[in-house]
């Protein structure tokens, strides 16, 4: 009997059907070949992806925004963030635009902190989380209109250590904010090697 590892199963896509298309997401039914000879239908939410920004000033304070999120019926503390919904716009440029739109800030130094899959069991959303440093005031991009929930958005600067504690207190629950704040704190304490900003 051979001790070699078995060949990994090939999860072949047998059929696909888009059953809903919305402004941001679509819902797809994918029939996939499974181990053992059978198949199974997977419900997949297709998402354009997003960016989030851990913006840290010279006093080691991080920029947080408080925005109403209707699925939970309450405002959440988050990082400046937004969808990658502008055709052809590189993710770093999206991050710069979102920081200007939501916090009226720009940054002279950018690093890619990490990349996360929000909920890979059913959704293909990928979030690129950036570290922005050497902040300065900036105008909102020309043509940008503050509307809807953003009319009620508040922006605060909080010491990074305090923001991390608020993660553990359960006060900050947005996934990108949790990941980004903990990653930024690790950068401060351990100085890990970060990927180039052009990396997905």
C-alpha positions in Angstrom: 0.0 0.0 0.0 1.4 3.3 -1.0 1.9 6.0 1.6 1.5 8.8 -0.9 -1.1 11.4 -0.2 -4.2 11.1 -2.4 -4.7 13.6 -5.2 -6.7 16.6 -4.1 -10.3 16.6 -5.4 -11.1 18.9 -8.3 -14.1 21.0 -7.4 -15.3 21.4 -11.0 -18.1 24.0 -11.7 -20.9 22.0 -13.4 -23.5 24.8 -13.8 -24.1 28.3 -12.7 -27.2 30.6 -12.6 -27.5 34.2 -11.5 -30.9 34.5 -9.7 -30.5 38.1 -8.5 -28.6 41.2 -9.6 -28.7 44.3 -7.4 -26.9 47.6 -7.3 -24.0 46.2 -5.3 -24.3 42.4 -5.1 -25.6 39.5 -7.2 -26.6 36.1 -6.0 -25.4 33.1 -8.0 -26.3 29.4 -7.7 -23.3 27.2 -8.5 -23.4 23.5 -8.9 -20.0 22.0 -7.9 -18.6 18.5 -8.2 -18.0 17.1 -4.7 -15.7 14.3 -3.4 -17.3 10.9 -3.6 -18.9 11.5 -7.0 -21.8 13.7 -6.1 -22.5 17.4 -6.5 -23.9 20.2 -4.5 -25.4 23.7 -5.1 -23.7 26.6 -3.5 -25.3 30.0 -3.0 -22.7 32.7 -3.7 -22.9 36.4 -3.2 -20.8 38.1 -5.8 -19.4 41.4 -4.5 -17.1 44.0 -6.1 -14.7 44.1 -3.1 -13.8 46.9 -0.8 -11.0 48.8 0.8 -10.5 50.1 4.4 -8.0 52.5 5.8 -6.2 52.6 9.2 -5.3 56.3 9.2 -2.8 57.0 12.0 -1.7 60.6 12.7 1.6 61.9 14.2 0.1 61.5 17.7 -0.6 57.8 17.2 -4.3 58.4 17.0 -6.4 56.4 14.5 -9.3 57.9 12.5 -12.7 56.2 13.2 -16.0 56.9 11.7 -19.4 56.2 13.2 -22.0 55.2 10.6 -25.5 53.8 10.7 -25.8 50.2 9.4 -29.3 49.2 8.7 -28.8 45.4 8.8 -28.1 45.8 12.5 -30.3 48.8 13.0 -27.6 50.8 14.8 -24.5 52.9 14.1 -21.1 51.1 14.1 -17.6 52.4 14.7 -15.6 51.6 11.5 -12.5 52.6 9.5 -12.9 54.9 6.5 -13.8 52.4 3.8 -15.7 51.9 0.6 -16.6 49.7 -2.3 -14.3 49.0 -5.2 -17.1 50.0 -7.6 -15.3 52.5 -9.8 -14.4 50.8 -13.1 -10.7 50.5 -13.6 -9.7 52.3 -10.3 -6.8 50.6 -8.6 -7.5 49.7 -5.0 -5.0 52.1 -3.5 -6.6 55.0 -5.4 -10.0 53.9 -4.0 -8.5 53.9 -0.5 -7.1 57.4 -1.1 -10.5 58.6 -2.4 -12.4 57.1 0.5 -10.1 58.7 3.1 -10.7 62.1 1.4 -14.5 61.6 1.1 -15.2 60.3 4.6 -12.5 62.0 6.7 -11.2 64.8 4.5 -7.7 63.6 4.9 -4.8 62.6 2.7 -1.7 60.6 3.6 1.9 60.9 2.4 2.8 57.3 3.3 0.8 54.2 2.4 1.3 50.5 3.3 -0.8 47.4 2.7 -1.6 46.0 6.1 -3.5 42.8 5.1 -6.2 41.3 2.9 -9.3 39.6 4.2 -12.1 37.5 2.8 -15.2 38.8 4.7 -17.3 35.6 4.7 -15.8 33.0 2.3 -18.4 30.4 3.0 -20.9 32.2 0.7 -19.4 35.5 -0.4 -16.4 36.4 -2.6 -15.9 39.9 -1.1 -12.2 40.7 -0.6 -11.2 43.7 1.5 -7.8 45.3 1.2 -6.8 47.1 4.4 -4.3 49.9 4.2 -2.2 51.8 6.7 -2.1 55.5 6.0 0.4 57.7 7.8 1.7 61.3 7.7 -1.8 62.7 7.4 -2.9 66.1 6.3 -6.2 67.9 5.6 -7.7 67.4 2.2 -10.8 68.5 0.2 -13.4 66.0 -0.8 -13.0 64.9 -4.4 -14.8 67.1 -6.9 -18.3 66.0 -7.6 -18.6 64.0 -4.4 -21.9 64.5 -2.6 -22.5 63.7 1.0 -25.8 61.9 1.2 -27.8 59.2 3.0 -26.1 57.7 6.0 -23.0 59.8 5.5 -25.0 62.9 6.4 -25.2 61.5 9.9 -21.6 60.2 10.0 -19.2 61.4 12.7 -15.4 61.3 12.6 -13.1 60.9 15.6 -9.5 60.4 16.3 -8.8 57.9 19.0 -5.4 56.7 20.4 -4.5 53.5 18.7 -4.1 51.6 22.0 -7.6 52.8 23.1 -9.1 51.7 19.8 -7.6 48.3 20.2 -9.0 48.0 23.7 -12.4 49.0 22.3 -12.1 45.9 20.0 -11.7 43.7 23.1 -14.5 45.5 24.9 -16.9 44.7 22.0 -17.4 48.4 21.2 -15.8 48.0 17.7 -17.3 45.0 15.9 -16.9 45.8 12.2 -14.7 43.1 10.8 -12.4 45.3 8.7 -12.0 47.6 11.7 -11.2 44.8 14.1 -8.7 43.3 11.6 -7.1 46.6 10.7 -6.7 47.9 14.2 -5.2 44.7 15.5 -2.9 44.6 12.5 -1.8 48.2 13.0 -1.0 47.5 16.6 1.1 44.5 15.6 3.0 46.7 13.2 3.8 49.1 16.0 5.0 46.3 18.4 6.7 43.8 16.1 7.5 45.6 12.8 6.5 42.8 10.4 7.4 42.9 6.7 4.4 44.4 4.8 3.5 43.7 1.2 3.8 46.4 -1.5 0.8 48.6 -1.8 0.1 47.3 -5.3 -0.5 43.7 -4.1 -4.0 42.2 -3.9 
